[in-house]
Structures are given as structure tokens and as C-alpha cells.
Amino acid sequence: MPHEATVTTVGRHDGQPIVSLSHVTLRYGDEAHEVVALDDVTLAVQPGERICVLGANGSGKSTLASVVCGLLAPDEGTVSLLGEDVLGPHGVDFEAYRRARRGIGLVFQNPDDQIVTSIVEEDVAFGPENLGLPSDEIGRRVSRQLRRVAMEQYAQHDPSRLSGGQKQRVAIAGALAMEPQVLVLDEPGALLDVRGRRGIRRVMAELHEAGTTVMHITHFMEEALDADRVIVLDHGRIVLEGSPQDVFAHGDELSALGLEMPFAAQLATTLRSRGIDVAWTCDKDTLMRELSGRGQGTIAPRMGTEVERDIPSTGQAVSCDHVAYSYQDDTGRRALDDVSFAIDEGTSVAIVGQTGSGKSTLVRLLCALEVPDLGRIVVSGIDTHARRDRRRLHGHVGYVMQHPERQLFAETVLEDVAYGPRNMGLSAEQVRERCAHALGLVGLVGKEDASPFQLSGGQQRLCAIAGILAMEPDILVLDEPLAGLDPRGRRQLSLILDDIHDHGVTIIRVTHSMHDAARAQQVIVLSQAHLLMQGAPREVFSASHEALLHDAGLGLPEPMQWALALGLAEAPLTMEELVEALVLREEAPHGI
């Protein structure tokens, strides 16, 4: 696909580029299994420019980030970083790479790949110490950046005891403490709650205003709207490039690449298809102003029933009764405190809460990987406190942890998926049947003999999930299953989970997406180790709870935010409901 949009230069982009790649190609693997991660990429980034990089999983985004940060040297082409010619016709200049890397900061997609010490403030200090800065200057930088990411109270904590989102904040603070000229962030918000993502966007805006060059890789389309320039990769090539408005005008091309438009652009496109004459835009404020001046009716829309399906319960799948759990460290902090709720069999449940609120701890307790210090948990009629009883849950509860692809270990996809069923003592025929069914559910039929490590990132996650599904659990517990997936991958996995739920499996998943939570039948909200509220999505996500959710680091689903801002009589949970409400308002008689 050729470049479809023209490059729009904005602001301080005179003079020499701070990052320059010319005809860069980078390959992985050997001749038999060669992968071209970057294919003839030419890119110039100007000082102070803010660039957003989009693309499906496996498109080359993280590889591009590693090249820009000086962590990978391409096989072909030339590279200049911060005025240093690090790769040219005569090969790699290692000394130039060393000099350039001192001015470049990188936040990895997974914070576990970046955190190197056992104390938070020491980890943040690691980069400045390697720069040889005076100790008092290091102390100032550490304090400032921990405060910036709201982690100052965890300065003396062990990072390994933090939640995934808290670890990500520590990693970001460490990169910022180096005060780099160029900052590259690879999916920094994937594990963060709503407040955390807002905070990272605010920090990037501050850095951009101060003149730092920022390259931001993300699967959240809304975040791309903040950029001066958007770059879209596909199979290692730049296929779209320009301002956000230019790039997101190519909705069909983005959809074919497994991406999507920001919410405002989707809404404008859908309204136009329904005959409402609004100007197409991807800017929220522009569309909001136009819609605010249209339609006089205040008719309450008829809400759909898809989100609020009846729960075909035959009993309780899970019961938590005054559960408390404390971290096994010097702090003795409580991860959960006096938490009580029940989940009926066959229910789809979303667990939401700010980073560090206790979500991952709760699901580990539900899977009997830990036992509560106080209170009682009963899963499928089995009290989890006694070790001999916990063994009876094997095969009844399936647990998909964060980054499930890291559970892969076998030589082939089939062997990996078959591991669980074989350990259950099933016959060879039963194992074959279950594996075939699970691989069919996740769309990996035909990949049985492939190495799981040669699959794309999204396919690796599906392979790991297939291994859990092959055990045919009654309850499926997932901790942020959609984190790090591109829009196509998120849609695919959501449909798979819907199908599993339709077959009677109880689905319990942790999510930071209010959109995903709105599609569940029950929402459980945690805040600072306590149960804040629970109920159906329309009970939890209501205008009366907006301030409470905001204080808990969360928010309302996007369609509801729009509806409240536009003064609709009833707040919808989905894009479809919002569109229907706006169409009804447009058609309503004046003054009704």
C-alpha cells in the first residue's frame, strides 16, 4: 500500500532531524524462517516533534522503537541518532551508538523487561547513576519523577510486589529521570487504568511543550490525536503518514490493517451513514460543538438488550465473604480488605479498579493460587482454604494471567495446548478432541505443528488461551486478556469470550476498559483494596456515580460521557445506543 496521506509538519521542525533512518531493513531468524521486521523504512524525526506510531501486532512497531533507541542495528540502510552517524556505509559505529544512547529514553511494553533493582527509588535512579550525575541531582530527579507518576509513596517498596500498572509507572519514572532529548514509549498505557493513561498523556504533553522529542507507540487510537504526526506500519513498511486528521480519514485502509478510528471519527462516520449531515472529523471537541447545536428533542432512547442478557443461573459459581489479604512483605499492606460479593453460575463479570486496587490479587484468590488471611472464598461449592479441597478445583477453574503468551513452552502449538488435558488424565482421543475444539474456538486450526514462538504476539496469546480452554473449565478467569492487543485482536478475543460464555461458562475478567466492562452482566469495582460497588453495568455506570468513579481512577464508558455532555435524557452504554439516541433526537418534533 503506498503512502496515502501527505506529511504535515507542525511547530519546531527546522534544521537537521534528531532521528534519521534511510532505507532501513532489519531481519530476524535464519534463512529458513526469516522475518522481515522492518522493510525499507525511511523516516526523519525533527527536534521537538511528537510522533505516534500505529500498527497491528507484528507490524514492526517495537522493532522500530528499538532501532530509534539504538538497541538494534539494522541489516541495511543508514541511521543517525542525535547527530551521531551510528550506522552507515562502513557498518556500525559502536562508540557513536554509546554516545547517542545517553540522550535517548525508552519505556518498554512490559515493565518487567526494564526493572532491574529490588527498591523502587533505586530503580528510578539507575539511569541517572549510569550518566555519572552527582548524588544530589540524582535524588532530585528521582523524587520529581516518582511524584510525576504518583508513585512517591512506593519509593521504598520492592517493584516485584507491585501491580503491573504500578511497575509501568516506575519504568516511566526511570526513563524520565534521565531527562532524555528523545523519549520512546512502547505501549506505556497497556497496563494502566483510566487515570494512569490520562496522566501519561499529560506527561507527554508537558515534555513535548518543553521541547523533548517524543515517539509514542500505542493501540489506543485516541492517544494518537495528541501527535503532530501519525505513522502507520504494516509488515515492516510505512503505509500511512500524516497529521491525525489526514491519517484517520482513511478509515477503510485502517480497518483492513486491523486498526480503527478514534471514537469521534467512528461516531461522525456512523451518523453520516444514518443521514445526519455532520462534518466528518476525528476531533472530539469539534464534533461535540456541532452536535450540541442540533436537535431540540429530549426523547429518551430505547436501550438495547444485548448488554443486559438474562443470567441463566443454576447456583453460585463464586462467593467471597469478608475476604482480606495482606502482602507478605515488610509493609504488611492489605491488598484486599473486607471484600464480599457473589457471582452466579453462567455470569459474565468484569472486575475494574485503579492500578494497585487489588484486582490481580482477587483473581489469584478466586483461582485458589493464594488463600485469604481472613474471610472465606467458595468456588464451585469448594472452600479454597484447605489444600486437599483446592486440588478438586483443578480443571474446574481456568486462569489466564497477564501476558499468557509467557506460559508457552512446547515445541509445537498442539503439544502446548494438549499439556493441560493430558495432566487431567484424559485418554488420547479425548485430548485430541479437546485440542481440536479449543484451536477451532481461537482460530488456530492449521497451526498445530507450528512452533508457538514463531506465531505473532496476538496468536501466541490465543494459543495460551486455547491451552486453558482445552481443559473445559466451568469458570474462566482472565487478568487483562486484551492488554497489548491491537483493535482487531481485541475484537477477535472478545467474540471468542462471548461464544464461550454463551455455552454456559462463567467468565470473570479484570479489565481497565470501561467499554469492555459495559458489555458484562455484572461489574465489580475495587478501590484501594475495598469493594467500592457492584451491580449491572447500568447500575454502576450511572451519572450519579461519575464523581465516585473518577475519584477511583476510573470513568464512564465513552458513549455515556458523550450522552451526558449532549444532554440526552438517558445515557447509553454502547456506540449503537448513542447513535440511536442522536437519530431520535434529530427526528423529534421541535420542543419535545
Protein Blocks (a to p, Z undefined) as FASTA:
>chain_A
ZZfbdcddehjlehjdfbdcehiacdedjfklcccfbghiacdddehiacdddddehilm
mmmmmmmnopaccfbdcddeehiafbcfkopafklmmmmmmmpccddfblklmmcbfbfk
lmmmmmmmmnopafklmmmmmmmmmmmnopmmmmmpcfklpcfklmmmmmmmmmmmnopa
bdcdehkllmpcfklmmmmmmmmmmmmmnopacddddfbfklmmmpmbdcddeehiafbg
cdfklmmmmmmlmmmnopacdfklmmmmmmmmnopacdddfbfklmmmmmmmgojbfcdc
dddfklmgccddfbdfbdcehiacdddbfkopafbghiacdddehiacdddddehilpmm
mmmmmnopaccfbdcddeehiafkbmklmmmmgojaccddehkllmpcbfbfklmmmmmm
mmnopafklmmmmmmmmmmmnopghilmpcfklpcfklmmmmmmmmmmmnopabdcdehk
lgoiafklmmmmmmmmmmmmmnopacddddfbfklmmmpmbdcddeehiafbgcdfklmm
cfklmmmmmmnopacdfklmmmmmnopabdcfbfklmmmmmmmmmmpcghZZ
